[in-house]
């Protein structure tokens, strides 16, 4: 690359950083606006980038963790370069029932991610289709946050029993809605059966759009080599993958952590430079909830406050994100 081109790209990163207010040497300060090149998530210079972090639990079940201090702790102590705000859509007390409360929960998380210079997935956390509500929500989010390089939109968490043509049509409509306001921040697209049917996406991908990726979700105690192989096949056909939710136990969120299978997935994601968020920052009496009920809502979680999965998650993030190559 010519020196003049490097200088120009560096200028654009500096401009993005100044706009986001990203602290010096933070992930966003280092990498700027994200883009997709082929199947790879890349930084503003077009260099491969892997995001690794945590997903908050459903906002309507664990609102107490949706605050700026929790985000700061995850960014500084856990070394997360991304967090996911899982705005619940559907169950009692969700965005459908109380949109004002939903926004009161997710807004501090988004704002704190921007302040701490990390990326944030704004997740429409639904298993069912709510097209009108999703369009209204993402119109609001893109209008408010589309200027920040930190933002990633996840337009449908986990479609359950829908066909890919149904999910595809919904996604095309949501992509059009967001792109009318925000032309280039990353958009994550779900697929049927809780984001396991990536092979259907590979047979009929969305066309004539840029900077989109498709989500794959796994729980290592249930989804094993077959899902890694299926995802490999989809990527070989040009499908970019972002694992916006994953964990080490059974798909119910309970049962024992399959540490060997989790490590197999971890090695596989590292080898393929796939970004991921672990589930979840919550305190329910289940394996996938990382925290004990006595844990503070605002971080400062030592090992005595972390459940087994919380310790594994923190160690997995810190071990890999500490090895991220900086430009």
C-alpha positions in Angstrom: 0.0 0.0 0.0 1.3 3.5 -0.9 2.3 5.7 2.0 -0.2 8.3 1.0 -3.0 5.7 1.2 -1.9 4.6 4.7 -1.8 8.3 5.9 -5.3 8.8 4.4 -6.7 5.7 6.2 -5.1 6.7 9.4 -6.7 10.1 9.1 -10.2 8.5 8.8 -9.5 6.3 11.9 -8.5 9.4 13.9 -11.7 11.1 12.7 -13.8 8.1 13.8 -12.1 8.0 17.1 -12.6 11.7 17.8 -16.3 11.3 16.9 -16.8 8.3 19.3 -14.7 9.9 22.1 -12.8 6.6 22.4 -10.0 6.6 25.0 -6.5 6.3 23.8 -5.4 2.7 23.1 -8.9 1.4 23.6 -10.2 -1.2 21.0 -12.1 1.5 19.0 -9.2 3.9 19.2 -7.0 1.2 17.7 -9.3 -0.2 15.1 -11.9 2.5 14.2 -14.9 1.7 12.1 -15.5 -2.0 11.3 -16.0 -3.5 7.9 -16.5 -6.9 6.3 -14.0 -8.2 3.7 -14.9 -11.6 2.3 -15.9 -13.7 5.4 -13.7 -11.7 7.8 -14.5 -8.9 10.2 -11.9 -6.2 9.7 -10.9 -2.9 11.2 -10.8 0.4 9.4 -7.5 -0.4 7.7 -8.9 -3.7 6.4 -6.9 -5.8 8.8 -8.6 -8.9 10.4 -10.1 -8.2 13.8 -11.7 -10.6 16.3 -14.1 -9.3 18.9 -14.5 -11.2 22.1 -16.8 -10.3 25.0 -19.9 -10.9 27.0 -23.6 -10.7 26.4 -25.9 -9.3 29.1 -28.9 -11.4 29.9 -32.4 -10.4 28.9 -32.9 -6.8 30.1 -36.4 -7.5 31.4 -35.1 -10.4 33.7 -31.8 -8.9 34.8 -32.1 -5.1 34.5 -29.8 -4.5 37.5 -26.7 -5.3 35.5 -27.6 -2.8 32.7 -25.4 0.0 34.0 -22.2 1.9 33.1 -20.1 0.5 35.9 -20.8 -3.1 34.9 -19.7 -2.3 31.3 -16.6 -0.6 32.6 -15.7 -3.6 34.7 -16.1 -5.9 31.7 -14.0 -3.7 29.5 -11.2 -3.2 32.0 -11.1 -6.4 34.2 -12.4 -9.0 31.7 -10.7 -7.3 28.8 -13.9 -7.4 26.7 -13.6 -5.5 23.4 -17.3 -6.0 22.8 -20.5 -6.3 24.9 -24.0 -7.3 23.8 -27.1 -5.5 25.1 -29.8 -8.2 24.9 -33.0 -6.2 24.8 -35.7 -8.7 25.5 -38.6 -8.9 23.1 -41.5 -11.1 23.8 -41.6 -12.4 27.4 -43.5 -10.5 30.1 -42.1 -7.0 30.8 -40.2 -6.9 27.5 -39.8 -4.2 24.9 -43.3 -5.0 23.5 -44.9 -4.3 26.9 -42.7 -1.5 28.1 -40.4 0.1 25.5 -39.6 3.0 27.7 -38.0 0.7 30.4 -36.2 -1.3 27.7 -34.5 1.8 26.4 -33.7 3.0 30.0 -31.9 -0.3 30.4 -29.9 -0.6 27.1 -29.0 3.1 26.7 -26.5 3.1 29.6 -24.8 0.0 28.3 -24.5 1.5 24.8 -23.3 4.8 26.2 -20.8 3.1 28.5 -19.4 1.0 25.6 -18.8 4.2 23.6 -17.2 5.9 26.6 -14.9 3.0 27.2 -13.9 2.6 23.6 -15.3 -0.9 23.0 -17.8 -2.2 20.5 -21.4 -2.9 21.4 -24.0 -5.2 19.8 -27.5 -3.7 20.0 -29.6 -6.9 20.1 -33.3 -7.2 19.3 -33.5 -10.3 21.5 -36.5 -12.1 20.1 -37.4 -15.6 19.0 -40.5 -14.4 17.1 -41.0 -12.0 14.2 -42.0 -8.4 15.2 -41.2 -6.5 12.0 -43.0 -3.2 12.7 -41.6 -3.0 16.2 -38.1 -3.9 15.0 -38.2 -1.2 12.3 -39.2 1.4 14.8 -36.6 0.3 17.3 -33.7 0.3 14.8 -34.8 3.5 13.3 -34.4 5.1 16.7 -31.0 3.3 17.4 -29.5 4.2 14.0 -30.6 7.8 14.4 -29.1 8.1 17.8 -26.0 5.9 17.5 -25.3 5.4 13.8 -22.5 8.0 13.8 -20.5 6.0 16.3 -18.0 3.3 15.0 -18.7 1.3 18.1 -22.2 0.1 17.1 -23.2 -3.3 15.7 -26.9 -4.0 15.0 -28.3 -7.5 15.7 -31.7 -7.4 14.0 -33.2 -10.7 15.2 -31.5 -12.7 18.0 -32.7 -16.3 17.3 -35.5 -17.0 14.8 -37.0 -20.3 16.1 -39.4 -22.1 13.7 -39.4 -19.7 10.8 -38.1 -20.6 7.3 -35.1 -19.0 5.8 -37.2 -17.2 3.1 -39.2 -15.6 6.0 -36.1 -14.6 7.9 -34.5 -13.4 4.8 -37.4 -11.1 3.8 -37.6 -9.7 7.3 -33.8 -9.1 7.3 -33.8 -7.4 3.9 -36.5 -5.0 5.2 -34.6 -4.2 8.4 -31.3 -3.8 6.5 -33.1 -1.3 4.2 -34.5 0.6 7.3 -31.1 0.9 9.0 -29.1 1.7 5.8 -31.4 4.6 5.1 -29.9 6.2 8.2 -26.6 4.4 8.9 -24.8 3.4 5.7 -22.0 1.3 7.0 -22.0 0.0 10.6 -22.1 -3.8 10.8 -25.5 -5.6 10.7 -25.9 -9.1 12.1 -28.5 -11.3 10.5 -30.1 -14.4 12.2 -31.2 -17.7 10.7 -33.7 -20.4 11.5 -33.6 -22.8 14.4 -31.9 -20.6 16.9 -29.1 -19.5 14.5 -28.0 -23.0 13.6 -29.2 -23.2 9.9 -26.3 -21.3 8.4 -26.3 -23.9 5.6 -29.6 -22.5 4.4 -28.1 -19.0 4.3 -25.2 -20.3 2.2 -27.7 -21.6 -0.4 -29.5 -18.3 -0.7 -27.7 -15.4 0.8 -28.8 -11.8 0.9 -27.4 -9.9 -2.0 -26.4 -6.4 -3.0 -25.7 -5.3 0.6 -22.4 -4.5 2.4 -21.1 -5.0 5.9 -23.5 -7.7 7.0 -22.6 -10.9 8.8 -24.7 -13.9 9.8 -25.0 -15.1 13.3 -24.3 -18.7 14.5 -25.1 -19.6 18.1 -23.8 -22.6 20.0 -23.9 -24.3 23.4 -21.0 -26.6 23.5 -22.8 -29.3 25.6 -25.3 -29.7 22.8 -23.9 -28.4 19.5 -20.7 -30.1 18.7 -18.4 -30.8 15.7 -21.4 -31.1 13.3 -22.2 -27.4 13.8 -18.5 -26.4 13.4 -18.4 -28.4 10.2 -21.7 -26.8 9.0 -20.3 -23.4 9.7 -17.1 -24.2 7.9 -19.0 -25.2 4.8 -21.0 -21.9 4.9 -17.8 -19.8 5.3 -16.2 -21.7 2.4 -19.2 -20.5 0.3 -18.5 -16.9 1.3 -20.8 -16.5 4.4 -19.2 -14.2 7.1 -20.0 -15.5 10.6 -20.3 -13.6 13.9 -21.1 -15.8 17.0 -23.1 -13.3 19.0 -24.1 -15.8 21.6 -22.3 -19.0 22.9 -21.7 -21.0 26.0 -20.2 -24.2 27.3 -23.2 -26.1 28.7 -26.4 -27.5 27.2 -28.7 -25.5 24.9 -31.1 -25.1 27.8 -28.5 -23.0 29.5 -28.2 -25.6 32.2 -26.4 -28.8 32.9 -22.6 -29.3 33.2 -20.1 -27.3 31.3 -18.5 -29.5 28.7 -15.0 -28.0 29.1 -13.4 -30.2 26.4 -16.0 -29.2 23.8 -15.9 -25.5 24.8 -12.1 -25.6 24.3 -12.6 -27.2 20.9 -15.0 -24.4 19.9 -12.6 -21.8 21.3 -9.7 -23.2 19.3 -11.9 -23.4 16.2 -13.0 -19.7 16.6 -9.4 -18.6 17.1 -8.2 -20.5 14.1 -10.9 -18.9 11.9 -10.8 -15.4 13.4 -14.5 -15.6 14.3 -15.8 -13.0 16.8 -17.9 -14.2 19.8 -19.9 -13.1 22.9 -20.5 -15.5 25.8 -23.9 -15.8 27.5 -24.6 -14.3 30.0 -24.2 -11.5 32.6 -27.0 -12.6 35.0 -27.5 -14.3 38.3 -30.2 -16.9 37.7 -29.8 -20.4 39.3 -28.6 -22.0 36.1 -25.2 -22.9 34.6 -25.0 -20.2 32.0 -25.6 -17.3 34.4 -22.1 -16.1 35.3 -22.7 -14.4 38.7 -24.0 -15.3 42.1 -27.0 -13.5 43.4 -24.9 -11.7 46.0 -22.7 -10.1 43.3 -22.9 -6.4 43.0 -24.8 -5.0 40.0 -21.9 -2.7 39.2 -18.9 -5.0 38.7 -16.0 -5.5 41.1 -16.6 -9.3 40.8 -13.8 -11.3 42.3 -13.7 -15.1 42.0 -15.9 -15.6 45.0 -18.7 -13.9 43.1 -18.3 -15.7 39.8 -19.9 -19.1 39.2 -17.9 -21.7 37.3 -19.0 -20.5 33.9 -18.2 -16.9 34.8 -14.7 -17.9 35.7 -14.3 -19.9 32.4 -15.7 -17.0 30.4 -13.5 -14.4 32.0 -10.4 -16.5 31.5 -11.3 -17.3 27.9 -11.7 -13.7 27.0 -8.7 -12.4 28.9 -6.4 -15.2 27.4 -7.4 -14.4 23.8 -7.9 -10.6 23.9 -4.6 -10.1 25.6 -3.0 -11.6 22.4 -4.8 -9.3 19.9 -2.2 -7.8 17.6 -2.4 -4.0 17.6 -1.4 -2.0 14.6 
